[in-house]
Amino acid sequence: MAWRERAACRDVDPDLFFPIGTAGLTLVQIEEAKAVCARCPVRERCLQWALDVGQVEGIWGGTTESQRRATRRRSARKDVERIGAKAS
């Protein structure tokens, strides 16, 4: 995973990217993690890796767990629609 060697988070405390909870100071932590991701040259690759492997926990590619879940659901719906269109 050579892309990880170029990641902006490489020298940041990993705990920043694994917030516990969804309110209060955790929201500040999430925004701080996303700010690191925003300046990362491999953000898209990181997000794609997290989606590919089904990474559930943490901030990856500037997305939260719930954001990645929503992305996976949208992708699955598109796949179903695509398959349905081919079958017609």
ROVO-532458 format. One record per residue: residue number from 1; x, y, z of N, C-alpha, C, O in turn. Coordinates in Angstrom, 3 decimals, always signed. Each point is the difference from the previous one (the first is absolute). Example, Ala and Ser with C-alpha at 12.3 -4.5 7.8 and 13.67 -1.06 7.14 Angstrom:
BEGIN
<i=1, nX=+13.190, nY=-5.690, nZ=+7.800, caX=-0.890, caY=+1.190, caZ=+0.000, cX=+0.900, cY=+1.200, cZ=+0.000, oX=+1.036, oY=-0.019, oZ=+0.665>
<i=2, nX=-1.386, nY=+1.069, nZ=-1.385, caX=+0.820, caY=+1.190, caZ=+0.060, cX=-0.770, cY=+1.090, cZ=+0.730, oX=+0.509, oY=+1.108, oZ=+0.169>
***
This chain:
BEGIN
<i=1, nX=+0.823, nY=-1.179, nZ=+0.000, caX=-0.823, caY=+1.179, caZ=+0.000, cX=+0.874, cY=+1.253, cZ=+0.000, oX=+0.064, oY=+0.726, oZ=+0.992>
<i=2, nX=+0.586, nY=-0.490, nZ=-2.085, caX=+0.908, caY=+1.140, caZ=-0.115, cX=-0.721, cY=+1.329, cZ=+0.186, oX=+0.617, oY=+0.979, oZ=+0.419>
<i=3, nX=-1.905, nY=-0.928, nZ=-0.723, caX=-0.735, caY=+1.254, caZ=+0.154, cX=+0.016, cY=+0.480, cZ=+1.449, oX=-0.039, oY=+1.203, oZ=+0.257>
<i=4, nX=+0.095, nY=-2.125, nZ=+0.674, caX=+0.016, caY=+0.382, caZ=+1.419, cX=+1.264, cY=+0.773, cZ=+0.366, oX=-0.020, oY=+0.818, oZ=+0.920>
<i=5, nX=+1.102, nY=-1.067, nZ=-1.622, caX=+1.249, caY=+0.713, caZ=+0.281, cX=-0.107, cY=+1.479, cZ=-0.344, oX=+0.768, oY=+0.812, oZ=+0.516>
<i=6, nX=-1.714, nY=-0.451, nZ=-1.386, caX=-0.181, caY=+1.394, caZ=-0.408, cX=-1.161, cY=+0.670, cZ=+0.730, oX=-0.301, oY=+1.166, oZ=-0.259>
<i=7, nX=-0.349, nY=-1.884, nZ=+1.162, caX=-1.185, caY=+0.508, caZ=+0.687, cX=+0.341, cY=+1.131, cZ=+0.972, oX=+1.015, oY=-0.048, oZ=+0.696>
<i=8, nX=-1.871, nY=+1.054, nZ=-0.663, caX=+0.186, caY=+1.145, caZ=+0.903, cX=-0.107, cY=-0.427, cZ=+1.466, oX=+0.552, oY=+0.661, oZ=+0.880>
<i=9, nX=-1.250, nY=-1.745, nZ=-0.620, caX=-0.203, caY=-0.452, caZ=+1.380, cX=+1.159, cY=-0.825, cZ=+0.539, oX=+0.006, oY=-0.381, oZ=+1.171>
<i=10, nX=+0.950, nY=+0.113, nZ=-2.001, caX=+1.098, caY=-0.894, caZ=+0.378, cX=+0.689, cY=+0.413, cZ=+1.302, oX=+0.411, oY=-0.856, oZ=+0.784>
<i=11, nX=-0.285, nY=+2.152, nZ=-0.557, caX=+0.699, caY=+0.476, caZ=+1.195, cX=-0.946, cY=+0.590, cZ=+1.041, oX=+0.420, oY=+0.769, oZ=+0.864>
<i=12, nX=-1.696, nY=-1.132, nZ=-0.951, caX=-1.012, caY=+0.502, caZ=+0.925, cX=-0.408, cY=-1.141, cZ=+0.927, oX=+0.009, oY=-1.163, oZ=-0.403>
<i=13, nX=-0.360, nY=+1.491, nZ=+1.628, caX=-0.446, caY=-1.006, caZ=+0.961, cX=-1.192, cY=-0.761, cZ=-0.582, oX=-1.028, oY=+0.613, oZ=-0.286>
<i=14, nX=+1.135, nY=-1.923, nZ=+0.106, caX=-1.088, caY=-0.796, caZ=-0.592, cX=-1.319, cY=+0.112, cZ=+0.761, oX=-1.068, oY=-0.147, oZ=-0.594>
<i=15, nX=+1.130, nY=+0.403, nZ=+1.889, caX=-1.224, caY=+0.119, caZ=+0.792, cX=-0.908, cY=+1.112, cZ=-0.513, oX=-1.215, oY=-0.053, oZ=+0.188>
<i=16, nX=+1.798, nY=+1.058, nZ=-0.833, caX=-0.808, caY=+1.087, caZ=-0.551, cX=-1.031, cY=-0.539, cZ=-0.985, oX=-1.103, oY=+0.537, oZ=-0.098>
<i=17, nX=+1.448, nY=-1.580, nZ=-0.622, caX=-0.846, caY=-0.528, caZ=-1.066, cX=-0.975, cY=-1.079, cZ=+0.464, oX=-0.724, oY=-0.586, oZ=-0.805>
<i=18, nX=+0.717, nY=+0.334, nZ=+2.101, caX=-0.911, caY=-0.993, caZ=+0.562, cX=-0.739, cY=+0.591, cZ=+1.192, oX=+0.184, oY=-0.435, oZ=+1.137>
<i=19, nX=-1.028, nY=+1.438, nZ=-1.410, caX=-0.750, caY=+0.646, caZ=+1.084, cX=-1.004, cY=-0.959, cZ=+0.624, oX=-0.500, oY=-0.921, oZ=-0.646>
<i=20, nX=+0.225, nY=+1.165, nZ=+1.908, caX=-0.978, caY=-0.822, caZ=+0.719, cX=-1.210, cY=+0.883, cZ=+0.278, oX=+0.085, oY=+0.982, oZ=+0.737>
<i=21, nX=-1.204, nY=-1.347, nZ=-1.334, caX=-1.221, caY=+0.766, caZ=+0.187, cX=-0.352, cY=+0.807, cZ=-1.231, oX=+0.679, oY=-0.070, oZ=-1.025>
<i=22, nX=-1.758, nY=+0.841, nZ=+1.142, caX=-0.470, caY=+0.802, caZ=-1.131, cX=-0.462, cY=+1.383, cZ=+0.414, oX=-0.690, oY=+0.669, oZ=-0.770>
<i=23, nX=+1.051, nY=-0.220, nZ=+1.964, caX=-0.456, caY=+1.306, caZ=+0.474, cX=+1.102, cY=+0.677, cZ=+0.812, oX=+1.020, oY=-0.608, oZ=+0.326>
<i=24, nX=-1.248, nY=+1.859, nZ=-0.013, caX=+0.913, caY=+0.749, caZ=+0.861, cX=+1.383, cY=+0.146, cZ=-0.600, oX=+0.154, oY=+0.335, oZ=-1.174>
<i=25, nX=+0.854, nY=-0.593, nZ=+2.003, caX=+1.388, caY=+0.148, caZ=-0.442, cX=+0.365, cY=-0.971, cZ=-1.113, oX=+0.949, oY=+0.234, oZ=-0.749>
<i=26, nX=-1.693, nY=-1.310, nZ=+0.642, caX=+0.252, caY=-0.953, caZ=-1.087, cX=-0.198, cY=+0.670, cZ=-1.351, oX=+0.733, oY=-0.289, oZ=-0.946>
<i=27, nX=-1.704, nY=+1.173, nZ=+0.842, caX=-0.238, caY=+0.713, caZ=-1.264, cX=+1.202, cY=+0.861, cZ=-0.378, oX=+0.336, oY=+0.122, oZ=-1.178>
<i=28, nX=+0.305, nY=+0.469, nZ=+2.172, caX=+1.221, caY=+0.786, caZ=-0.243, cX=+1.100, cY=-0.925, cZ=-0.492, oX=+0.719, oY=+0.337, oZ=-0.942>
<i=29, nX=-0.580, nY=-1.487, nZ=+1.561, caX=+1.013, caY=-0.973, caZ=-0.410, cX=-0.238, cY=-0.447, cZ=-1.436, oX=+0.949, oY=-0.116, oZ=-0.777>
<i=30, nX=-2.196, nY=-0.134, nZ=+0.417, caX=-0.327, caY=-0.429, caZ=-1.364, cX=+0.384, cY=+1.088, cZ=-0.996, oX=+0.571, oY=-0.292, oZ=-1.051>
<i=31, nX=-0.878, nY=+1.523, nZ=+1.372, caX=+0.348, caY=+1.111, caZ=-0.898, cX=+1.512, cY=+0.160, cZ=-0.120, oX=+0.503, oY=+0.308, oZ=-1.080>
<i=32, nX=+0.220, nY=-0.513, nZ=+2.168, caX=+1.469, caY=+0.068, caZ=-0.051, cX=+0.557, cY=-1.110, cZ=-0.892, oX=+0.912, oY=+0.238, oZ=-0.793>
<i=33, nX=-1.450, nY=-1.432, nZ=+0.920, caX=+0.451, caY=-1.112, caZ=-0.842, cX=-0.306, cY=+0.290, cZ=-1.468, oX=+0.840, oY=-0.223, oZ=-0.872>
<i=34, nX=-2.036, nY=+0.716, nZ=+0.608, caX=-0.379, caY=+0.315, caZ=-1.380, cX=+0.869, cY=+1.114, cZ=-0.574, oX=+0.257, oY=+0.020, oZ=-1.204>
<i=35, nX=+0.199, nY=+0.907, nZ=+2.045, caX=+0.887, caY=+1.071, caZ=-0.463, cX=+1.337, cY=-0.572, cZ=-0.463, oX=+0.572, oY=+0.473, oZ=-0.982>
<i=36, nX=-0.076, nY=-1.488, nZ=+1.686, caX=+1.231, caY=-0.675, caZ=-0.438, cX=-0.254, cY=-0.662, cZ=-1.346, oX=+0.818, oY=+0.110, oZ=-0.913>
<i=37, nX=-1.937, nY=-0.788, nZ=+0.789, caX=-0.352, caY=-0.682, caZ=-1.253, cX=-0.136, cY=+0.990, cZ=-1.152, oX=+0.376, oY=-0.303, oZ=-1.132>
<i=38, nX=-0.908, nY=+1.474, nZ=+1.419, caX=-0.242, caY=+0.998, caZ=-1.050, cX=+1.291, cY=+0.424, cZ=-0.699, oX=-0.025, oY=+0.377, oZ=-1.171>
<i=39, nX=+1.131, nY=-0.436, nZ=+1.871, caX=+1.278, caY=+0.408, caZ=-0.610, cX=+0.841, cY=-1.200, cZ=-0.459, oX=+1.164, oY=+0.153, oZ=-0.371>
<i=40, nX=-1.760, nY=-1.332, nZ=+0.401, caX=+0.732, caY=-1.226, caZ=-0.304, cX=+0.046, cY=-0.286, cZ=-1.499, oX=-1.032, oY=+0.043, oZ=-0.670>
<i=41, nX=+2.223, nY=-0.334, nZ=+0.137, caX=+0.127, caY=-0.289, caZ=-1.429, cX=-0.556, cY=-1.362, cZ=-0.419, oX=-0.185, oY=-0.254, oZ=-1.190>
<i=42, nX=-0.080, nY=-0.616, nZ=+2.153, caX=-0.513, caY=-1.335, caZ=-0.342, cX=-1.387, cY=-0.242, cZ=+0.597, oX=-0.394, oY=-1.143, oZ=+0.230>
<i=43, nX=-0.328, nY=+2.208, nZ=+0.013, caX=-1.320, caY=-0.094, caZ=+0.627, cX=-0.937, cY=-0.946, cZ=-0.760, oX=-0.637, oY=-0.862, oZ=+0.606>
<i=44, nX=+0.555, nY=+1.020, nZ=-1.906, caX=-0.906, caY=-0.838, caZ=-0.792, cX=+0.397, cY=-1.468, cZ=+0.066, oX=-0.860, oY=-0.874, oZ=+0.107>
<i=45, nX=+2.145, nY=+0.606, nZ=-0.168, caX=+0.484, caY=-1.388, caZ=+0.074, cX=-0.313, cY=-0.600, cZ=+1.362, oX=-0.375, oY=-1.168, oZ=+0.100>
<i=46, nX=+0.529, nY=+1.960, nZ=+0.936, caX=-0.293, caY=-0.428, caZ=+1.360, cX=-1.486, cY=-0.354, cZ=+0.136, oX=-0.351, oY=-1.043, oZ=+0.553>
<i=47, nX=-0.500, nY=+1.911, nZ=-1.056, caX=-1.433, caY=-0.259, caZ=+0.057, cX=-0.350, cY=-1.253, cZ=-0.784, oX=-0.785, oY=-0.827, oZ=+0.465>
<i=48, nX=+1.357, nY=+0.681, nZ=-1.641, caX=-0.303, caY=-1.181, caZ=-0.810, cX=+0.435, cY=-1.278, cZ=+0.706, oX=-0.706, oY=-1.008, oZ=-0.036>
<i=49, nX=+1.871, nY=+1.052, nZ=+0.679, caX=+0.458, caY=-1.160, caZ=+0.757, cX=-1.002, cY=-0.334, cZ=+1.101, oX=-0.372, oY=-1.161, oZ=+0.169>
<i=50, nX=-0.064, nY=+2.169, nZ=+0.579, caX=-0.943, caY=-0.227, caZ=+1.096, cX=-1.305, cY=-0.603, cZ=-0.516, oX=-0.574, oY=-0.879, oZ=+0.642>
<i=51, nX=+0.107, nY=+1.345, nZ=-1.795, caX=-1.219, caY=-0.557, caZ=-0.592, cX=+0.226, cY=-1.424, cZ=-0.490, oX=-0.844, oY=-0.875, oZ=+0.194>
<i=52, nX=+1.978, nY=+0.652, nZ=-0.826, caX=+0.308, caY=-1.327, caZ=-0.549, cX=+0.079, cY=-1.074, cZ=+1.082, oX=-0.487, oY=-1.115, oZ=-0.194>
<i=53, nX=+1.093, nY=+1.443, nZ=+1.323, caX=+0.188, caY=-0.999, caZ=+1.050, cX=-1.130, cY=+0.005, cZ=+1.021, oX=-0.031, oY=-0.838, oZ=+0.901>
<i=54, nX=-0.895, nY=+1.778, nZ=-1.039, caX=-1.111, caY=+0.081, caZ=+0.942, cX=+0.407, cY=+0.525, cZ=+1.362, oX=-0.549, oY=-0.409, oZ=+1.023>
<i=55, nX=+1.515, nY=+1.317, nZ=-1.012, caX=+0.471, caY=+0.582, caZ=+1.261, cX=-1.159, cY=+0.724, cZ=+0.683, oX=-0.571, oY=+0.938, oZ=-0.555>
<i=56, nX=+0.240, nY=-1.374, nZ=+1.738, caX=-1.172, caY=+0.539, caZ=+0.681, cX=+0.371, cY=+1.153, cZ=+0.928, oX=-0.690, oY=+1.019, oZ=+0.023>
<i=57, nX=+1.741, nY=-1.164, nZ=+0.718, caX=+0.334, caY=+0.988, caZ=+1.027, cX=+0.951, cY=+1.062, cZ=-0.504, oX=+0.824, oY=-0.255, oZ=-0.878>
<i=58, nX=-0.941, nY=+1.454, nZ=+1.440, caX=+0.953, caY=+1.060, caZ=-0.240, cX=-0.323, cY=+0.919, cZ=-1.155, oX=-0.976, oY=-0.182, oZ=-0.728>
<i=59, nX=+1.835, nY=+1.177, nZ=+0.591, caX=-0.076, caY=+0.976, caZ=-1.082, cX=+0.989, cY=-0.467, cZ=-1.066, oX=+1.190, oY=-0.161, oZ=+0.274>
<i=60, nX=-1.684, nY=-0.051, nZ=-1.476, caX=+0.834, caY=-0.445, caZ=-1.125, cX=-0.369, cY=+0.833, cZ=-1.218, oX=-1.177, oY=+0.123, oZ=-0.340>
<i=61, nX=+2.174, nY=+0.446, nZ=-0.314, caX=-0.273, caY=+0.795, caZ=-1.191, cX=-0.923, cY=+1.170, cZ=+0.275, oX=-0.725, oY=+0.446, oZ=-0.890>
<i=62, nX=+0.746, nY=+0.048, nZ=+2.100, caX=-0.829, caY=+1.140, caZ=+0.360, cX=-1.456, cY=-0.330, cZ=+0.247, oX=-0.845, oY=+0.895, oZ=+0.013>
<i=63, nX=+0.539, nY=-2.178, nZ=+0.184, caX=-1.381, caY=-0.398, caZ=+0.238, cX=-0.147, cY=-0.718, cZ=+1.332, oX=+0.925, oY=-0.651, oZ=+0.486>
<i=64, nX=-2.096, nY=+0.785, nZ=+0.080, caX=-0.320, caY=-0.694, caZ=+1.244, cX=-0.581, cY=-1.373, cZ=-0.322, oX=-0.247, oY=-0.337, oZ=-1.158>
<i=65, nX=+0.041, nY=-0.426, nZ=+2.193, caX=-0.588, caY=-1.332, caZ=-0.159, cX=-1.368, cY=+0.091, cZ=-0.677, oX=-0.290, oY=-0.765, oZ=-0.920>
<i=66, nX=-0.542, nY=+1.692, nZ=+1.371, caX=-1.350, caY=+0.110, caZ=-0.571, cX=+0.046, cY=+0.492, cZ=-1.445, oX=-0.827, oY=-0.409, oZ=-0.815>
<i=67, nX=+1.766, nY=+1.269, nZ=+0.493, caX=+0.123, caY=+0.463, caZ=-1.388, cX=+0.410, cY=-1.132, cZ=-0.928, oX=-0.494, oY=-0.093, oZ=-1.123>
<i=68, nX=+1.395, nY=-0.768, nZ=+1.584, caX=+0.398, caY=-1.138, caZ=-0.834, cX=-1.132, cY=-1.004, cZ=-0.146, oX=-0.174, oY=-0.594, oZ=-1.065>
<i=69, nX=-0.592, nY=+0.402, nZ=+2.127, caX=-1.168, caY=-0.886, caZ=-0.088, cX=-0.970, cY=+0.512, cZ=-1.060, oX=-0.509, oY=-0.775, oZ=-0.809>
<i=70, nX=+0.258, nY=+2.073, nZ=+0.818, caX=-0.907, caY=+0.590, caZ=-0.992, cX=+0.555, cY=-0.164, cZ=-1.410, oX=-0.753, oY=-0.271, oZ=-0.935>
<i=71, nX=+2.046, nY=+0.431, nZ=+0.777, caX=+0.636, caY=-0.181, caZ=-1.311, cX=-0.157, cY=-1.437, cZ=-0.478, oX=-0.304, oY=-0.239, oZ=-1.169>
<i=72, nX=+0.509, nY=-0.714, nZ=+2.066, caX=-0.156, caY=-1.410, caZ=-0.373, cX=-1.442, cY=-0.316, cZ=-0.390, oX=-0.239, oY=-0.755, oZ=-0.943>
<i=73, nX=-0.724, nY=+1.333, nZ=+1.670, caX=-1.410, caY=-0.227, caZ=-0.345, cX=-0.328, cY=+0.574, cZ=-1.371, oX=-0.668, oY=-0.652, oZ=-0.803>
<i=74, nX=+1.134, nY=+1.871, nZ=+0.529, caX=-0.245, caY=+0.611, caZ=-1.320, cX=+0.621, cY=-0.844, cZ=-1.103, oX=-0.613, oY=-0.213, oZ=-1.046>
<i=75, nX=+1.814, nY=-0.261, nZ=+1.278, caX=+0.685, caY=-0.823, caZ=-0.992, cX=-0.757, cY=-1.303, cZ=-0.241, oX=-0.142, oY=-0.439, oZ=-1.141>
<i=76, nX=-0.338, nY=-0.168, nZ=+2.207, caX=-0.753, caY=-1.251, caZ=-0.133, cX=-1.292, cY=+0.229, cZ=-0.782, oX=-0.373, oY=-0.823, oZ=-0.836>
<i=77, nX=-0.312, nY=+1.937, nZ=+1.104, caX=-1.230, caY=+0.311, caZ=-0.738, cX=+0.290, cY=+0.191, cZ=-1.482, oX=-0.755, oY=-0.471, oZ=-0.851>
<i=78, nX=+1.844, nY=+1.157, nZ=+0.543, caX=+0.373, caY=+0.207, caZ=-1.400, cX=+0.300, cY=-1.334, cZ=-0.677, oX=-0.372, oY=-0.215, oZ=-1.153>
<i=79, nX=+1.044, nY=-0.676, nZ=+1.874, caX=+0.297, caY=-1.325, caZ=-0.557, cX=-1.284, cY=-0.752, cZ=-0.309, oX=-0.120, oY=-0.622, oZ=-1.056>
<i=80, nX=-0.834, nY=+0.674, nZ=+1.966, caX=-1.281, caY=-0.687, caZ=-0.205, cX=-0.720, cY=+0.601, cZ=-1.200, oX=-0.547, oY=-0.732, oZ=-0.825>
<i=81, nX=+0.544, nY=+2.054, nZ=+0.722, caX=-0.653, caY=+0.662, caZ=-1.133, cX=+0.672, cY=-0.378, cZ=-1.315, oX=-0.670, oY=-0.232, oZ=-1.005>
<i=82, nX=+1.988, nY=+0.173, nZ=+1.021, caX=+0.761, caY=-0.347, caZ=-1.196, cX=-0.308, cY=-1.436, cZ=-0.440, oX=-0.178, oY=-0.276, oZ=-1.186>
<i=83, nX=+0.122, nY=-0.618, nZ=+2.155, caX=-0.303, caY=-1.404, caZ=-0.307, cX=-1.429, cY=-0.103, cZ=-0.522, oX=-0.267, oY=-0.727, oZ=-0.957>
<i=84, nX=-0.638, nY=+1.449, nZ=+1.581, caX=-1.394, caY=-0.015, caZ=-0.450, cX=-0.144, cY=+0.541, cZ=-1.416, oX=-0.805, oY=-0.519, oZ=-0.774>
<i=85, nX=+1.560, nY=+1.543, nZ=+0.421, caX=-0.062, caY=+0.575, caZ=-1.333, cX=+0.539, cY=-0.973, cZ=-1.053, oX=-0.512, oY=-0.064, oZ=-1.117>
<i=86, nX=+1.542, nY=-0.685, nZ=+1.483, caX=+0.571, caY=-0.993, caZ=-0.937, cX=-0.957, cY=-1.162, cZ=-0.201, oX=-0.059, oY=-0.573, oZ=-1.088>
<i=87, nX=-0.690, nY=+0.219, nZ=+2.125, caX=-0.925, caY=-1.133, caZ=-0.096, cX=-1.236, cY=+0.338, cZ=-0.839, oX=-0.667, oY=-0.893, oZ=-0.524>
<i=88, nX=+0.373, nY=+2.170, nZ=+0.405, caX=-1.201, caY=+0.419, caZ=-0.743, cX=+0.136, cY=-0.141, cZ=-1.475, oX=-0.933, oY=+0.316, oZ=-0.739>
***
